[in-house]
Amino acid sequence: MPIDTSVLTEVDYCAYVSALERNGFFGPDAWYMNAERNRDYARKAVHQGRLSLPVLFLHGAYDTVCQTVNSRLADPMRAACADLTERVVQSGHWMAQEQPIAVNRALMAFIAGKLPELLR
């Protein structure tokens, strides 16, 4: 299948390939492994893991890898965040590559609304 350069530029593709050839998939895959160790680590979290700082979560409208729109998958995150802002980006799983302008707009709106001092 040919590369879709509207989602991933040739330069970015080469950077990803180079990094994965050098480091492999161990680091990226580790997020999805070691469930028991991750639970042990989470049990030791300050304030039982509840975040009090503002948090932005971007849902991918067409994300088939992590379907958080209209599902209960994000409920634990909602329970763990005292100040959660959720926005939907019209993208799949690689939202930063698929919709960089929409992602940056959501980030800027979040920062302007919740942390305006960071824009000074």
C-alpha positions as CSV (number, residue, x, y, z in Angstrom):
1,M,0.0,0.0,0.0
2,P,1.5,3.4,-0.9
3,I,2.2,5.9,1.8
4,D,-0.6,8.5,2.3
5,T,1.5,11.7,2.6
6,S,-1.5,13.7,3.8
7,V,-1.3,11.7,7.0
8,L,2.4,10.9,7.2
9,T,5.1,12.7,5.3
10,E,8.1,10.9,3.8
11,V,10.4,12.7,6.2
12,D,8.3,11.6,9.3
13,Y,8.0,8.1,7.9
14,C,11.8,7.9,7.6
15,A,12.2,9.2,11.2
16,Y,9.8,6.6,12.6
17,V,11.4,3.8,10.6
18,S,14.9,4.9,11.8
19,A,13.8,5.1,15.4
20,L,12.0,1.7,15.4
21,E,15.0,0.1,13.6
22,R,17.3,1.5,16.2
23,N,15.1,0.8,19.3
24,G,12.5,-1.7,18.3
25,F,8.9,-1.8,19.5
26,F,9.8,-2.7,23.1
27,G,9.3,0.9,24.5
28,P,6.0,1.6,22.6
29,D,4.7,-1.8,23.4
30,A,5.5,-1.6,27.1
31,W,2.4,0.6,27.6
32,Y,0.3,-2.4,26.8
33,M,2.3,-5.0,28.8
34,N,3.0,-5.6,32.5
35,A,-0.5,-5.0,33.7
36,E,0.2,-6.4,37.2
37,R,3.3,-4.1,37.6
38,N,1.3,-1.1,36.3
39,R,-1.5,-1.8,38.8
40,D,1.1,-2.1,41.6
41,Y,2.6,1.2,40.6
42,A,-0.8,2.8,40.4
43,R,-1.7,1.7,43.9
44,K,1.2,3.8,45.2
45,A,0.1,6.9,43.5
46,V,-0.4,10.1,45.4
47,H,-4.0,10.9,46.2
48,Q,-4.9,7.4,45.0
49,G,-4.0,8.5,41.4
50,R,-6.7,11.3,41.3
51,L,-5.4,14.2,39.3
52,S,-6.3,17.7,40.5
53,L,-4.6,19.7,37.8
54,P,-6.5,20.4,34.5
55,V,-6.4,17.5,32.0
56,L,-7.3,17.5,28.3
57,F,-8.3,14.3,26.7
58,L,-8.7,14.1,22.9
59,H,-10.9,11.4,21.5
60,G,-10.4,10.2,17.9
61,A,-13.8,10.1,16.3
62,Y,-12.8,7.2,14.0
63,D,-10.2,5.6,16.3
64,T,-10.7,1.8,16.0
65,V,-7.6,1.1,18.2
66,C,-8.9,2.9,21.3
67,Q,-12.6,3.5,20.9
68,T,-13.4,6.1,23.6
69,V,-16.3,7.9,21.8
70,N,-19.7,6.6,23.0
71,S,-18.1,3.9,25.1
72,R,-17.3,3.3,28.7
73,L,-13.5,2.9,28.0
74,A,-12.8,6.4,29.2
75,D,-14.8,6.1,32.4
76,P,-11.8,5.3,34.7
77,M,-10.0,8.4,33.4
78,R,-13.1,10.5,34.0
79,A,-13.2,9.2,37.6
80,A,-9.5,10.0,38.1
81,C,-9.6,13.6,36.9
82,A,-11.1,16.4,39.0
83,D,-10.8,18.9,36.1
84,L,-11.2,17.1,32.8
85,T,-11.9,18.6,29.5
86,E,-12.8,16.2,26.6
87,R,-12.8,17.1,22.9
88,V,-13.4,14.9,19.9
89,V,-11.0,15.2,16.9
90,Q,-12.3,14.0,13.5
91,S,-9.5,11.5,13.1
92,G,-8.4,7.9,13.7
93,H,-5.8,6.8,16.2
94,W,-2.9,8.9,14.8
95,M,-4.7,12.2,15.4
96,A,-1.5,14.3,15.6
97,Q,-0.5,13.1,12.1
98,E,-4.1,13.0,10.7
99,Q,-5.4,16.3,12.0
100,P,-2.5,18.3,13.4
101,I,-4.3,21.6,13.0
102,A,-7.4,20.4,14.9
103,V,-5.2,18.9,17.7
104,N,-3.2,22.1,18.0
105,R,-6.4,24.2,18.1
106,A,-7.8,22.0,20.9
107,L,-4.6,22.3,22.8
108,M,-4.5,26.1,22.4
109,A,-8.1,26.4,23.4
110,F,-7.5,24.2,26.5
111,I,-4.4,26.2,27.5
112,A,-6.1,29.5,26.9
113,G,-9.1,28.5,29.0
114,K,-7.5,26.6,31.8
115,L,-3.8,27.8,32.0
116,P,-3.7,31.2,30.3
117,E,-0.6,32.1,32.3
118,L,1.3,29.7,30.0
119,L,0.6,31.9,27.0
120,R,2.4,35.0,28.4
